Amino acid sequence: MKRTIIITLFTFVGYFYAFSQNNLSQTESAPSAPDSLGKYELGVNTYFAFDRLFDQSVQSPVELMIRKRLSPDHKLRLRVFGDIQRSKRVEFTTTDENHRSSYGLAIGYEWIKPISKKWQGYYGLELEGNQSRSTQIITDTGYDPDADPYTFWEKNRTYYKINRLAFSPFAGIGYSLSQRLFLSTEFRLVNSMEWQEPGVEKSTKPLESDLDFQIQTSSGSTITQRGIRFRPYTGIFLNYRF
């Protein structure tokens, strides 16, 4: 939490510095990248690397963004992100498996506002769709009081599915490291519709058997949520023009 607050403060300080320079360097406003550098930009969000550096237990998805320059002041962008995590722990007769995955795609449009030779601001709109899946499977021996102590295998599967559709206005700032390399960061106001599907399944099979597990009980539901969320910091993208 402290790290997020510090990064957010630095981001807003950068915004304040950049826009304050605009009044001092009106004549220094630089045009967008020349045609010789190409019309495309490929960026990778460095947040996942910093996230894992500070806390190995929390992993942010890998996020890539490609932009196409339509004109000096307009860009079309495509953002993709995803992450897969799997773990398995075995202790005596108990097996605990966890599977988590998330992936998404966003399409957006940017308006560019040059500030100085090194700095530029931008704003735009983005439509995003993503899915998240989480499953925990615990397998252990089952106890039957009317028979031998352990007569069957018992599997408990807990799952959670999320489908989300979001529309986001955003604003950002970029800093050129060289003609081809530049950094950018932005904040978004996420207006989303979300469908959640939590559920539990319990299944069993005989202890000494090659048969498949048979579902004994199952329960699930669908929850629809709407909300608006402000994201003041979405990571720092390292971008390359080509």
Order of alpha helices (4+ residues) and beta strands (2+ residues): alpha-beta-alpha-beta-beta-beta-beta-beta-beta-beta-beta-beta
